[in-house]
């Protein structure tokens, strides 16, 4: 029997025996009140401590946005549109509707060019530009709707979980537009670098407890993609072969600038992870994660990245690029989603996640040649779909139970005393900074309490 002692803030000492939270009365004590063991039990994938945190600790979402386009006009535009969203619509419904539109419009490109080499009808690029615009709009509206009707960790993880899937789709839609399949090396780089950048943003949040977006970040990237699809609709895919000077084409210049911008984001997040001050530190010092578990998220990321590179070197990528990208992309998406789940529940990210199993098997097969590359990729894809889906569904059910809310409908209207539409974090986005800064003193003690858990 494994027994250890943990001390909850403002709670008597409790014992954890065989991963079960108990005390002498088989009850969990908090602020002098008894909470039945039934209420403190673990969920499908979340443990007792995470369930307790969701149920009893206030929700804090800290975000620093320095985006040029958001500060220029997008925040005001989104706010105006949000006024027309009915209050009986759940934020997660908006999030998932946006993702569905984005996936469908991107899938049209994959249908016409599964190898990213074929000519695609021009109208498909206009559809893709429209789908990405709607996705970005809905991605902004869900947060503003949450403030009005239901603002909990569920809304945050659904937002970022859908973003993880969208990141795979939108980047590969661009490779189809530019026919990047003719240069597999560039296509692979454009697949792996954005997903590492996306994960590093959440890893940075895991350490600093702040989601940081720079001047040129995801919003600017999405608008660049919208512009590329629109121009492709007008001029056709041949525009990427326009020669600018020597043998350098428009395709090479665009991808060089893109990779440099994304790499800059990775380096900046790495600086913050290693201890550099975040932009939020100028206003309020939010306690960082300093225990040894802060290194855990890097292990699975390293395994997944090395596996992808090794698979590329063994020509697995060349066999079926879109299948490879979808398979490994889902592994990255699941890893990012799980890390965000650990962020909102104050859990400990495991060093090795189940999402790396399929990529490792792909590598083993690449060296042993037991079955065809195409067969192993399809098998790995099925595994990754099941792995991500099961974790997504089970963690959603856990959060739904712990928070006493519905996901795609509103259990309690905004006027109900049990309605959860309070976020005590700091959201500095250029338009509401003064309001947020006024709450620093008011919530400083709350911040210490939550992050000392």
N, C-alpha and C positions, 0 to 999 in steps of 0.2 A: 504494500500500500504506500502510495506517494502522498505525503502531507506537507504543505507549506502554508505560511501565514502571510496574508496581505492585509493592509490597512486602508480602508476606504476613507476618503476625506469626510470628517465629521461623523464617522461611524465607528462602532466598537470593532475590535480586531475579529476577523473571521478566519476560518480555516478552509483551505481548498484541499479536499481529499479525493484522490482519483478524479481530478478535474471537476468536482462538485463543490459548490459554495455552501458551507454549512456553518453553524455555530452550535452552542450547547443545546439550544432549543429547536434546532433544525429550521431556523428562520434567519433571514437576512435583516440586519438592523440598520436603519438609517434615520438620523435626526431624532432618535428616541422612539421611532415607530417600527412596528413589526410588519415585514412584508413576507407573505407566505412563500414557502419554498417553491410552490407551483409557479408563482409569478417570476421567480428569479432563475428558473431552469433555462438550460441552453436551448437554442433553436436548431434548425436543420444544419446550418453551417456557422452560425454565430455562437460563441460560448456564453456562459453566464455573465461574465464581466461585461461583454459587449452589449448584451441584452439589457443589463442593468443600466449601463451608461445611456443607451437610447431612451429608456423609460424614464429616467430620473434626472438627467442632466440637460440643461438648456442647449438649444441648437446655436452653434456659432459658425458662421461662414465668413471668413476673412478674405477679401479680394482687393487687389490693387490693379487698376486698369489705367494704362497710360497710352492707349491706342489712339493714333492720330485720327482715324476715321470716326471712332466712337465719340471722341471729344469734339470733333468738328461738326457732325450732324446726326450720326446714327442713334445716339442715346435719345436725343429729342424726338427723332422720327419714331423709334420704337415705343417711346412713352405715349406719343399721340395715338398710335395704332392700338396699344394695350387698353386704352379707354373704351374701345368698342368690343372687347372680349367679354362675353357674358360671365357672370360670377358663378354660374353653376357648372362651368367646365373645369375639370381637374388639370393641373399643370402637366402631369405626366401624359395625359391624352394629347396635349399640344406637342410635347416632345416627340412622342412616338409617331404622330401623324407627319411631322416634319421629316423624320428619318425615313418613313415609308416612301414619301414622295422622292426623296433624294436617292434612295436605293433603286426605285423603279426607273427613274430617268437615267441613272448611271448604267443600269443593267441593259438598257437599250443599246448603248455603245458597245458593251461587252458581247451582245448578241451578234452585232454586225462585224465586230473585229475581236474575236476571242484571243488572238495572238498579238494584238496591238500593231498589226502591220497592214490591215486592210483599209480600203476607202469606205467611209461611212457616209450615209446621206446627210446633207447639211442641216436639215431640219432637226436631226437628233441632237446636234450640238446646241441649238437654241433651246430645246427641251431641257437639256442638261444644265444650261445656264439658269433657266427658270427654276428648275428643281433645287439648285444650290442656293438661289436667292430665297426661295420659300423656306428651305431648311434653316438658313441663317436667321430669317425673320422669326420663325417659330422657336428657334433656339434662344432667341432674346425674349420673346413674349412669355415663354414658360416661367422664366424667373420673375418677371413682373406680375404675372398672374399668381405666382406662389405667394408673393408679398400680400396680395389681396385676400386669398382664400385658404391657402394651406402651404406653409413653408417649413418643411421638415427635411431630414437627411435623405428621405426617399426621393424627393424632387432633385436633389443634388446628384445622387448616384445614377438616377435615370438619365439626367442630362449628360453626365460625363460618360456613361455607358453607351449611349447612342452616339456621342461624339467619337468614341473609340472605333465603332463600326464605320461611321461616316468617313473617318480619316483614311481608311483603307479604300473606300469606294471612290472618293473624290480625287485622290492622288492618281489612282489607276485610270480614271476617266480622262485625265489630262494626258497620260501616256498614250492612250488610244488616239486622242486628237492629234498628237504630234507624231504618231506612228513610231513610237520609241522602241517598239519590238524589233525593229531592224538593227538596233544597237543594244543587245541584251545587258551589257555592262552598265550603261546609263539607266536603263529601265530598272535594274536591280538596285542601283544607288538611290534612285528616286523613290523606290519602295521602302527601303530600309531606313534611310535618314529621317523622313517625316515621322515614322512610327517611333523611333528612338526619341525624337524631340517631344512627341506627345507624351510618352511615358516619363521623360525627364521632368516635364512640367508638373506632373502629379507626384513624382518623387520629391521634387523641390517643395511642394505643398506638404508632403509627409514630414519633412524635416522642419520647415519654417512655419507651418500651420497657416500659410498665406498663399493664395493662388495669385501669381504675379503674371501680368500680361504687359509686354513692352510696347514701345511706340509702333514698331512694325511686327505684328504678331499674327495670330490665327485669323482675325477679322480681315486684315489687309491681304493675307494669303488667299482667303476665300473670294474677296473681290477681284484679286488678280486672276483667279481661276474663272470667275464669271466673265471677265473681260476676254480671256483667251478663248473660251467657248463661243462667245458672241462674235469675235473676230474670225474664228474658224467657220462659223455659219456664213459670214459675209464673203470671205475670201477663199474658203476651202482649205483642206489640209495641206495643200501645196505651199501655203504661205510659210510653213516652217522650214522649207528648203530654200527660201530666198537667201542669196549670198550677200553678206554684208561687207566682208573684205577677205581676200584670199580664198581659202577653203572653209572659212568660218561662216556657218549659216545662222539664221535666226533661232533655230532649235538649240544650237550649242550655247548661244548667248543667254537665252531664257533659262536654260537648265543650270548654267553656271551661276547666274544671279540667284536662282531659287535655292540651290544647294548652299551657297554662301550665306544667305539669309537664315536658312534653317539651322545650319551649323553654328551660326552666331547665337541663336536661341539656346542650343544645347550647351554651348560654352558658358553662357550667362547663368543658366540654371545650375550647371555644375559648380560655378563660383559660389552661388547661394547655398548649395548643399554642403560645400566644404567650409562654410563659415562666414562668407561675406555678408555685409548688412543688406537686408532687403529694403526696397523703397518704403515699405510700411514702417520700418524702424525709425524713420524721421518723425513719425507721428505718435506711435505707440509701440512699446516693446512687448511683443508676444512671445512667451516662453517657447524655446525650440526643443526638439527631441534630441537628447544627448546620450541616451542609453545605447548599449551595443547593438540592439535590434535595428537601429537606424541604417545599418549596412545591409540588412536582409534583402531589401528590394533590388539591390544591384546584382545579386547572385543569379536569379532567374533571368534577368535582362541579359546578363553576360552569356548564359547558356543558350538562350534563344538567338542572340545575335551571332554568336560563333557557329551555331548549328546552321543558320541561314547562309552564312558565308561559305562554310564547308560544302553545303548542298549546292551552292552556285558553282563552286570549283569543280564539283563532280558532275556538272552538266545536268543536274536534276531540274534546275530552273528553266533550262532551255527546252526541256521536254514539253512543258505546258506552263508558260509564264503566269497566266491568269489563275490557273488552279493552284500553282505554288504560292502566289501572292495572297490568294484568298485563304489558303490553309494557314500559312505563317502569320498572315494579318489577323486572323481570328485568335491565334495564340497571343499575339501582342495585345489585342483588344481585351481578351479575358484577363490578362495580367494587369493591364491598366485599370480595368473595372474593379478587380479585387483590391488593388492598392488604394483606390479611392474609397472602397468599402472600409478598409482598415483606417483610413483617415477620418471618416465620419463616426466610426464606432470606437476609436482609440484602441484598435486591436493591434496585434503584432503580425506583420507580414511574414509568412514562412519563407525560409531561404530558397526552397525549391517548390514550385507550384506544379500542379498536375498538367498545366498547359504546355509544359516543355517535354512531356513524354512522347507525343507524336513526332515532333521535330527530331528528337534523339533517335527514334526508330527509323525515320527517313534517312538519317545519316548512316546508321548501321547497315541499312539495306543498300545505300549508295556504295558502300565499300565491299559488302558481301555479295551483292547482285542476286539475292534470293528470288525477288519478284521484279516485275517491270517498274520503272519509275512512275509511270502513269497510274498503275494499280496502287502503289504505296501512297501516292499523293491523294487519290480518292479516299483511301482508307483513313489517312490522317485527317482529311477534311471532315469526314463523318465524325471522327473522334472529337475534333475541335468544336464542331457544331454542338455535339451533345454535352461536352465539358462546359462550354460557355453558357449554353441554354440552361443546363441543370443548376449551375451556380447562380445564374441570374434569377431564375425562378425561386429557388430555395432561399436565397438571401432576401429577395423581395418579400416572401412570406414571413420571414423572421422579422423584418423591419415593420411590416404591416401589423404583426402581432404586438411587438414591443411598443410601437407608437400609437396603437389604437386608431389607425386611420385606414381609409381605402386608398387604392392606387389610381384607378381610372375613374373614380367618382368621389364625391365629397361626403364623407360620413357625417361631418358636423359643419353646418353653414358658418360663415364668418362671425355671425352674431352669437353663436353658441359658446358657452364658457369653456367647453372642451376643445374648441377649435384651435389648432396649432398653426398660427400664422405670425409667430414672433421669431425673428432672427436677431440674436444679440451680438452678432459679429460686426466687423467694420468693412464696409463696402465703399472704397474710394474709387469712383469711376469718372470724376471730373464734373459731374452734374449734381451730386448729392454730398459732396465732401463736407460742407459746413455742418449739415445735419449729423453726419457720422462723427465728426470731430467733437461735437457738443456732448456726445455720449461716452467719451473716453474715460472721464473721471467716474461717471456713473457705473460703468461696467468693468472697470479695472479689477475690482475684487472678484467679480464673476469670472473674469478671464483666468485669474490665478486659481480659482477653485476648479474650473473645468480642466485646465491643462495640468493640474497637479494630480489628476485621477490616474 
